[in-house]
Amino acid sequence: MHRPDTICGLVFVCLAVFVASYSQFTFPSIPGTDYGPAFFPTLVALLMLLAGGALSIRGLRESRPDAGPDQRPKPRSGMVFVRLSTVLLIPLLYATSLRYVGFPLLAFLSTAIFMVVLGARALTAILISGTVINIVYFLFLEGLGVPLPSGRILEFLR
């Protein structure tokens, strides 16, 4: 039975509805632009809504009596501690060192580390992280005209 998945999914759906409605009704619109300050929170809320809905549906499907026994492997207790520590420490380190390390390098490292800790192969994590971070960096710089912090390390290397 996967009641925690269903509950977490419903919490994500409720949080997504709150974030979307709050951003739409609170943030001012900017005249002459197609999108304003509410665009990104609403986009993130939409993704949260989809992910929460999918998680809830999966939890409901797997909690049916005809779903069979749980076939997922049980994580080793040491890996649970490593995963939990990673989830708590990487965002903290990211927030405190973004100014010094910069977005490209820090986002690449944190994404790759998350992927490896969650079970991806190292080469796969490096390739996917590098590709996704470069796309995000390019979209922010060229598509939106928003510079992301490059950090003192990358400025030193130039």
C-alpha positions in Angstrom: 0.0 0.0 0.0 1.4 3.4 -1.0 -0.7 5.8 1.0 2.3 8.1 1.6 2.7 8.6 -2.1 -1.0 9.5 -2.4 -0.8 11.9 0.5 2.4 13.6 -0.7 1.0 13.9 -4.2 -2.2 15.6 -2.8 0.0 17.9 -0.7 1.9 18.9 -3.8 -1.4 19.5 -5.7 -2.7 21.7 -2.9 0.6 23.6 -2.6 0.6 24.1 -6.4 -2.9 25.5 -6.4 -1.9 27.9 -3.6 1.3 29.1 -5.3 -0.4 29.6 -8.6 -3.4 31.5 -7.2 -1.1 33.6 -4.9 1.2 34.6 -7.7 -1.6 35.4 -10.1 -3.5 37.6 -7.6 -0.6 39.1 -5.7 2.2 40.0 -8.2 1.6 43.0 -10.4 1.4 42.8 -14.2 3.9 44.8 -16.2 2.2 46.7 -19.1 3.6 46.0 -22.5 5.0 42.5 -21.7 3.6 39.1 -22.4 4.8 37.7 -19.0 5.5 39.3 -15.7 6.6 38.4 -12.2 3.8 35.8 -11.8 5.0 33.8 -14.9 7.7 31.6 -13.3 5.9 30.8 -10.0 2.8 29.8 -12.0 5.0 27.7 -14.3 6.6 25.9 -11.4 3.1 25.5 -9.8 1.9 23.9 -13.0 4.8 21.4 -12.9 4.1 20.7 -9.2 0.4 20.1 -10.0 1.3 17.6 -12.7 3.9 15.8 -10.6 1.7 15.7 -7.6 -1.3 14.4 -9.6 0.9 11.7 -11.1 2.3 10.7 -7.7 -1.2 10.6 -6.3 -2.6 8.5 -9.1 0.4 6.1 -8.9 -0.2 5.8 -5.2 -3.8 5.0 -5.6 -3.2 2.5 -8.4 -0.5 0.6 -6.3 -2.8 0.6 -3.2 -5.4 -1.5 -4.9 -5.7 -5.1 -3.7 -5.0 -6.5 -7.2 -1.8 -4.5 -7.5 0.3 -7.3 -6.1 3.1 -7.2 -3.6 5.5 -4.3 -3.5 8.3 -5.2 -5.9 10.5 -2.1 -5.2 13.8 -3.0 -3.6 14.2 -1.9 0.0 17.0 0.7 0.3 19.9 -0.1 2.6 19.8 1.9 5.8 23.1 3.6 5.1 21.9 4.8 1.7 18.8 6.2 3.3 21.1 8.4 5.5 23.2 9.4 2.5 20.2 10.3 0.4 18.6 12.3 3.2 21.8 14.1 4.0 22.2 15.0 0.3 18.7 16.3 0.0 19.3 18.5 3.1 22.9 19.6 2.4 23.1 20.3 -1.3 20.4 23.1 -1.3 22.0 24.6 1.7 25.5 24.6 0.1 24.0 25.8 -3.2 22.3 28.8 -1.5 25.4 29.8 0.5 28.0 29.4 -2.2 26.2 30.5 -5.4 27.8 34.0 -5.3 31.3 32.5 -5.1 31.0 29.4 -7.3 28.4 30.6 -9.8 25.4 29.1 -11.4 26.9 27.0 -14.2 29.4 25.1 -12.1 27.3 24.8 -8.9 24.1 23.7 -10.7 26.1 21.1 -12.7 27.7 19.7 -9.6 24.6 19.6 -7.5 22.5 18.1 -10.2 25.1 15.4 -11.0 25.6 14.6 -7.3 21.8 14.3 -6.8 21.5 12.0 -9.8 24.4 9.7 -8.7 23.1 9.5 -5.1 19.6 8.6 -6.4 21.0 5.8 -8.5 22.1 7.1 -11.9 25.4 6.1 -13.4 28.1 8.7 -13.2 28.5 9.2 -16.9 24.8 9.5 -17.4 24.6 12.1 -14.6 27.4 14.1 -16.1 26.0 14.1 -19.6 22.4 15.0 -18.5 23.5 17.6 -16.0 25.8 19.3 -18.4 23.2 19.4 -21.1 20.3 20.6 -18.9 22.4 23.2 -17.2 23.7 24.6 -20.5 20.2 24.8 -21.9 18.9 26.6 -18.7 21.8 29.0 -18.7 21.3 29.8 -22.4 17.6 30.2 -22.0 18.0 32.7 -19.2 20.8 34.6 -20.9 19.5 34.7 -24.5 15.8 34.0 -24.2 15.0 36.1 -21.1 17.9 38.4 -20.9 18.5 37.5 -17.3 22.1 37.1 -16.3 22.7 34.3 -13.8 25.6 34.6 -11.4 28.8 33.3 -13.0 30.7 33.3 -9.7 34.2 34.4 -8.7 35.8 31.1 -9.7 34.7 31.3 -13.3 35.6 35.0 -13.5 39.1 34.1 -12.1 39.6 31.5 -14.8 38.8 33.9 -17.6 
